Structures are given as structure tokens and as C-alpha cells.
């Protein structure tokens, strides 16, 4: 109810959610293409565009400043592409050069503007770290309009962008203009960045591009689902950060949003079903326990074959000596619970008929996996 009743909170939450939706969708392609640092370079390069737009127009209208930021970010991206293609400078070095040069120019221009006798220049420095609490209805409408334009472009060229992300060489062989598609996708990425500068600022904007996509990648292997999840995670982080910052006095909204999306990434890294570190550890533990049980079962099988009796009992000390993992008591108890072995007395164990068939099956599988023996003989 507070979200609907409080105008400031409503504007901040809507603006942050819009930022999360757009940056999550476009950031997914940046992450998949290994261009996560491109967002950082573009966001820093947008600063001189904001300053120049103000110097040329004397206006702080959000659309004017965003257009200036978009133009500067787009020029920085073209500069990076041109440097990497025309010289031997690697891609990451070109990004670092563009980031530092454009950001340095932006700081110089901001310093120059602040020294001018013009009271209208107040507030431009907030683009460094963002000031989401200053969002008004017009700002949110501008963000929504530019964000809708970026998402529309993504939807129209969805198939082409998929080829660009996964197999650009195949797309080129089909006659698609992959160079132009690269420029188009980067332009949409620039739009996603500039709409978030007022919310989280130049310094933190790269996190909004990378983090939702990185979190979504842990949950799925399908591009469509990844983009939708990244949009959901971005919007959730935006609204959560806006709400938390409204509840705690003097808590900045932009950094809080970044902390929320970082928490989502941490949860995804730990708990995602396929790639989560926690579940991966559980699977590794289960696989290790299964392999130890199979090794004990095969040892019992080998001893039974040696004695020409399927139910011949064997001392646990012998099984312990044959096992490189150490004592076999826990594995024997697990096998007994499954009905594969039985305890004859205090120290001896034997295979059950079911255990014999299972052990023989494992022996055949491992013999086949080992491949045929040399000289045309069958593998043991």
C-alpha cells in the first residue's frame, strides 16, 4: 500500500523496475558474448555526453541529457571497434582506453561547468553515483519510452541477435550483415545504459547489466528463459532496493539496488539446480558414495568368482584392505539396506542373488567401457 500511496517511492520503484527490465534483457547478450566490460566502458563514456548536452543546450531535461549520453556512449563503442579492427590493440585494452579517456573528459567538463556562474548546473554531479530519489513522473516516462524502444528492437531482431551471440560466422555465411547487427545490438545496449544513469549512476551501471544476466545464466540453458529471468531479477532488485532505501534513513537507492541484485547473484550461484555450488557439492558427495559402494560390490564379486561360490562369505578386513578409500563399514551397510549384500556373522559379508546380478552387470559395463583387449582377445 505504501508503494501506491507514496509518490516518491512509486516513481523510484517504477524507474528502478524499468531499469532492471531493460538492463536484464540487453545485458544477457553482453554476458553471453563475453562483453561484460563493454557496459562499464559505455556507462563511463556517457559522462562527457551529459556534460556536453548541458553546455550546448543549457537544459537539464532528462531526454536531452540521455540523448547526449547515448551519443557519447555510441561513439565510444565505435571507437573501441575501430581500434580493435585497425590495430593490434586487444579488445580489453581498447575498452580500458575508451573508459579512462571518456571518463576523464567527462570529469574535466563537469569541473568546468561547476565553475560557471550558472545556478542551473547544480545536480549534474549526481550522474556519477545516481540519485534515484530525485526521479519524477517525466523522468520515468522518458525511461519507459527509451526502454520500450530498446526492447522492441531486441524483439524485432531476436533471431539475428541469437546468431550474433552464438555463431556469428554461421550468420555471416548466410549473408546476414553481422557487422551492422553488432552495431545495432551495441546501440540498444547504449539505450539500456543511459536510462539507468540517473538511478544508479555511471559508476554502478555496469552491475545492473552484468548481475541479472549472470544470475539468470545459473538457472537455465535456454536463451529465451535466460532473458526473461534476467528481466525478472533486474526488476525485483530495482523495486527491492527502492523499498529498502525508503525504509532506512539516508540509505542511497542506487547502491542498495546493486546490493540487492548482488544478493540475487549469490543465491543463484549457491542454489541454482544445475550449476549451484551447493547442489554441485551434494551431487559430488552422492556420486562419491555411490562409487564407493560399487567398488565394494565389485570386490565382493571378484572374491566370489575366485572361490567359485556366489554366496561365499568374506572377511570385512579383506574388503577394507582392498578398498583405497579406507573402512568399508558404511558402504556395506548401505548395500545391505538395498538388499545387495548380507552380513553372515560379526565380521563376514556375502553377496545376495540380487547383489550378484548387479555386480556382474557392473563388471560387464566397466569391461565394455575399458574397450577391447589387444590381439583380438576379449577384455577380462
GUKE-29243 format. One record per residue (C-alpha): z, y, x; residue in three letters; residue number from 1. Coordinates in steps of 0.2 Angstrom, whole numbers. Example, Ala and Ser with C-alpha at 12.3 -4.5 7.8 and 13.67 -1.06 7.14 Angstrom:
residues 2
pz	py	px	resn	resi
39	-22	62	Ala	1
36	-5	68	Ser	2
end
This chain:
residues 380
pz	py	px	resn	resi
0	0	0	Unk	1
4	12	14	Unk	2
-14	9	20	Unk	3
-21	16	4	Unk	4
-8	30	2	Unk	5
-8	37	19	Unk	6
-24	47	23	Unk	7
-22	47	42	Unk	8
-18	29	43	Unk	9
-33	25	31	Unk	10
-45	35	42	Unk	11
-39	27	58	Unk	12
-39	10	51	Unk	13
-56	11	44	Unk	14
-63	19	60	Unk	15
-55	6	71	Unk	16
-61	-8	60	Unk	17
-79	-1	61	Unk	18
-77	0	80	Unk	19
-71	-18	80	Unk	20
-85	-25	69	Unk	21
-99	-17	79	Unk	22
-92	-19	96	Unk	23
-89	-38	92	Unk	24
-106	-41	87	Unk	25
-115	-32	101	Unk	26
-103	-37	114	Unk	27
-106	-56	110	Unk	28
-124	-54	118	Unk	29
-117	-44	133	Unk	30
-104	-58	136	Unk	31
-117	-72	134	Unk	32
-130	-63	146	Unk	33
-116	-60	159	Unk	34
-117	-42	157	Unk	35
-99	-38	153	Unk	36
-98	-24	165	Unk	37
-113	-16	158	Unk	38
-101	-9	144	Unk	39
-89	-2	156	Unk	40
-103	7	165	Unk	41
-111	14	149	Unk	42
-94	20	142	Unk	43
-90	29	158	Unk	44
-108	36	159	Unk	45
-106	43	142	Unk	46
-94	56	148	Unk	47
-106	68	155	Unk	48
-117	67	139	Unk	49
-102	73	129	Unk	50
-99	87	141	Unk	51
-117	92	141	Unk	52
-119	91	122	Unk	53
-104	103	121	Unk	54
-111	115	134	Unk	55
-128	116	126	Unk	56
-123	117	108	Unk	57
-105	124	108	Unk	58
-101	112	94	Unk	59
-88	98	93	Unk	60
-97	90	78	Unk	61
-95	71	81	Unk	62
-113	67	78	Unk	63
-118	80	91	Unk	64
-106	73	104	Unk	65
-111	55	100	Unk	66
-129	58	102	Unk	67
-126	66	119	Unk	68
-115	51	124	Unk	69
-129	39	118	Unk	70
-142	48	128	Unk	71
-132	48	144	Unk	72
-127	30	142	Unk	73
-145	25	139	Unk	74
-151	35	154	Unk	75
-138	26	165	Unk	76
-144	9	159	Unk	77
-162	13	163	Unk	78
-156	19	180	Unk	79
-147	3	183	Unk	80
-163	-7	178	Unk	81
-174	3	188	Unk	82
-163	2	204	Unk	83
-162	-17	202	Unk	84
-181	-19	200	Unk	85
-187	-7	213	Unk	86
-174	-10	227	Unk	87
-164	-24	234	Unk	88
-148	-17	227	Unk	89
-140	-31	217	Unk	90
-136	-29	198	Unk	91
-117	-27	200	Unk	92
-119	-14	214	Unk	93
-131	-4	204	Unk	94
-118	-4	189	Unk	95
-104	2	201	Unk	96
-115	16	207	Unk	97
-120	21	190	Unk	98
-102	21	184	Unk	99
-95	31	198	Unk	100
-109	44	199	Unk	101
-110	47	180	Unk	102
-91	47	178	Unk	103
-89	59	192	Unk	104
-102	71	185	Unk	105
-93	70	168	Unk	106
-76	74	176	Unk	107
-84	89	185	Unk	108
-92	95	169	Unk	109
-75	93	159	Unk	110
-66	103	173	Unk	111
-79	117	172	Unk	112
-78	118	153	Unk	113
-59	119	153	Unk	114
-60	134	165	Unk	115
-72	143	152	Unk	116
-64	157	141	Unk	117
-68	147	126	Unk	118
-54	140	115	Unk	119
-67	128	106	Unk	120
-67	117	121	Unk	121
-49	110	118	Unk	122
-49	92	114	Unk	123
-64	86	124	Unk	124
-52	78	137	Unk	125
-46	66	123	Unk	126
-63	56	125	Unk	127
-55	49	142	Unk	128
-42	39	133	Unk	129
-46	41	115	Unk	130
-37	50	101	Unk	131
-39	39	85	Unk	132
-26	49	76	Unk	133
-37	63	75	Unk	134
-51	54	65	Unk	135
-56	62	49	Unk	136
-67	57	35	Unk	137
-83	64	43	Unk	138
-79	55	59	Unk	139
-78	38	50	Unk	140
-94	42	41	Unk	141
-103	45	57	Unk	142
-96	30	65	Unk	143
-101	19	50	Unk	144
-118	26	49	Unk	145
-122	23	68	Unk	146
-113	6	67	Unk	147
-124	1	52	Unk	148
-139	6	62	Unk	149
-134	-5	77	Unk	150
-130	-20	66	Unk	151
-147	-18	56	Unk	152
-156	-18	72	Unk	153
-147	-33	78	Unk	154
-151	-42	61	Unk	155
-170	-37	62	Unk	156
-172	-44	80	Unk	157
-160	-58	79	Unk	158
-172	-72	84	Unk	159
-179	-62	98	Unk	160
-162	-57	105	Unk	161
-157	-76	104	Unk	162
-171	-80	116	Unk	163
-167	-65	127	Unk	164
-149	-71	128	Unk	165
-153	-89	132	Unk	166
-170	-91	138	Unk	167
-179	-75	142	Unk	168
-193	-85	152	Unk	169
-197	-95	137	Unk	170
-198	-80	127	Unk	171
-210	-72	139	Unk	172
-221	-87	139	Unk	173
-223	-85	120	Unk	174
-229	-67	123	Unk	175
-214	-58	117	Unk	176
-211	-41	126	Unk	177
-194	-46	134	Unk	178
-193	-30	144	Unk	179
-194	-20	128	Unk	180
-182	-31	119	Unk	181
-170	-29	134	Unk	182
-171	-10	132	Unk	183
-168	-12	113	Unk	184
-153	-23	114	Unk	185
-146	-11	128	Unk	186
-149	4	116	Unk	187
-140	-5	102	Unk	188
-125	-8	114	Unk	189
-125	10	119	Unk	190
-123	14	100	Unk	191
-109	2	99	Unk	192
-100	10	113	Unk	193
-102	29	108	Unk	194
-94	26	91	Unk	195
-78	20	99	Unk	196
-76	34	112	Unk	197
-66	45	101	Unk	198
-55	30	96	Unk	199
-51	21	112	Unk	200
-59	32	125	Unk	201
-71	30	140	Unk	202
-58	20	150	Unk	203
-54	7	137	Unk	204
-70	5	128	Unk	205
-76	-10	138	Unk	206
-61	-20	132	Unk	207
-67	-19	114	Unk	208
-84	-25	119	Unk	209
-79	-40	130	Unk	210
-62	-46	122	Unk	211
-68	-50	104	Unk	212
-83	-60	111	Unk	213
-73	-69	124	Unk	214
-60	-74	111	Unk	215
-74	-80	99	Unk	216
-83	-90	113	Unk	217
-67	-101	114	Unk	218
-69	-107	96	Unk	219
-87	-111	94	Unk	220
-103	-116	102	Unk	221
-115	-108	89	Unk	222
-121	-90	91	Unk	223
-120	-85	73	Unk	224
-102	-91	71	Unk	225
-98	-83	88	Unk	226
-104	-66	82	Unk	227
-95	-67	65	Unk	228
-79	-72	74	Unk	229
-81	-58	86	Unk	230
-83	-46	72	Unk	231
-68	-53	63	Unk	232
-57	-52	79	Unk	233
-63	-34	83	Unk	234
-59	-28	66	Unk	235
-42	-37	65	Unk	236
-37	-29	82	Unk	237
-43	-12	76	Unk	238
-33	-12	60	Unk	239
-18	-21	68	Unk	240
-17	-8	82	Unk	241
-19	7	69	Unk	242
-5	0	59	Unk	243
7	-4	73	Unk	244
4	13	81	Unk	245
9	21	64	Unk	246
25	12	63	Unk	247
31	16	81	Unk	248
33	34	86	Unk	249
22	41	100	Unk	250
13	25	102	Unk	251
-5	28	106	Unk	252
-18	20	95	Unk	253
-32	16	107	Unk	254
-21	6	120	Unk	255
-12	-3	105	Unk	256
-29	-9	99	Unk	257
-33	-15	116	Unk	258
-17	-24	117	Unk	259
-19	-32	100	Unk	260
-37	-39	105	Unk	261
-29	-45	121	Unk	262
-16	-55	112	Unk	263
-31	-62	102	Unk	264
-39	-67	118	Unk	265
-23	-75	124	Unk	266
-21	-85	109	Unk	267
-39	-91	109	Unk	268
-38	-96	127	Unk	269
-22	-107	123	Unk	270
-25	-114	106	Unk	271
-44	-115	103	Unk	272
-48	-133	98	Unk	273
-62	-137	111	Unk	274
-58	-125	125	Unk	275
-40	-120	123	Unk	276
-29	-124	138	Unk	277
-15	-131	128	Unk	278
-27	-144	119	Unk	279
-36	-147	135	Unk	280
-19	-152	143	Unk	281
-15	-163	128	Unk	282
-31	-172	129	Unk	283
-30	-174	148	Unk	284
-12	-182	145	Unk	285
-18	-193	131	Unk	286
-33	-199	142	Unk	287
-22	-202	157	Unk	288
-10	-213	146	Unk	289
-25	-222	139	Unk	290
-32	-226	156	Unk	291
-16	-232	162	Unk	292
-14	-244	148	Unk	293
-32	-250	150	Unk	294
-28	-253	169	Unk	295
-13	-264	165	Unk	296
-23	-273	152	Unk	297
-36	-277	164	Unk	298
-23	-283	177	Unk	299
-16	-295	165	Unk	300
-34	-301	161	Unk	301
-38	-304	179	Unk	302
-22	-314	182	Unk	303
-25	-324	166	Unk	304
-43	-328	172	Unk	305
-36	-333	189	Unk	306
-23	-345	180	Unk	307
-37	-352	168	Unk	308
-25	-348	154	Unk	309
-27	-334	141	Unk	310
-8	-334	137	Unk	311
-1	-337	154	Unk	312
14	-325	157	Unk	313
15	-314	172	Unk	314
30	-305	180	Unk	315
31	-287	177	Unk	316
35	-284	196	Unk	317
17	-291	200	Unk	318
10	-279	187	Unk	319
20	-265	195	Unk	320
13	-269	212	Unk	321
-5	-270	206	Unk	322
-3	-253	197	Unk	323
-6	-237	208	Unk	324
2	-227	195	Unk	325
19	-235	198	Unk	326
30	-244	185	Unk	327
21	-252	170	Unk	328
35	-252	158	Unk	329
29	-238	147	Unk	330
11	-244	146	Unk	331
17	-262	142	Unk	332
27	-256	128	Unk	333
13	-245	121	Unk	334
1	-260	122	Unk	335
14	-271	114	Unk	336
15	-259	99	Unk	337
-4	-260	97	Unk	338
-2	-279	97	Unk	339
-12	-282	113	Unk	340
2	-289	124	Unk	341
18	-298	120	Unk	342
35	-300	130	Unk	343
38	-318	134	Unk	344
56	-315	141	Unk	345
65	-301	151	Unk	346
53	-300	165	Unk	347
37	-308	160	Unk	348
22	-302	149	Unk	349
6	-311	142	Unk	350
-9	-306	133	Unk	351
-11	-309	114	Unk	352
-28	-316	107	Unk	353
-32	-298	102	Unk	354
-27	-291	119	Unk	355
-38	-305	127	Unk	356
-54	-299	117	Unk	357
-50	-281	121	Unk	358
-48	-284	139	Unk	359
-64	-294	140	Unk	360
-73	-280	131	Unk	361
-66	-268	144	Unk	362
-71	-279	158	Unk	363
-89	-280	152	Unk	364
-90	-261	149	Unk	365
-85	-257	166	Unk	366
-96	-271	174	Unk	367
-111	-263	165	Unk	368
-106	-245	170	Unk	369
-105	-251	188	Unk	370
-123	-256	187	Unk	371
-132	-272	193	Unk	372
-127	-281	209	Unk	373
-139	-281	223	Unk	374
-151	-296	227	Unk	375
-154	-298	208	Unk	376
-137	-306	206	Unk	377
-126	-302	191	Unk	378
-112	-289	193	Unk	379
-95	-298	193	Unk	380
end
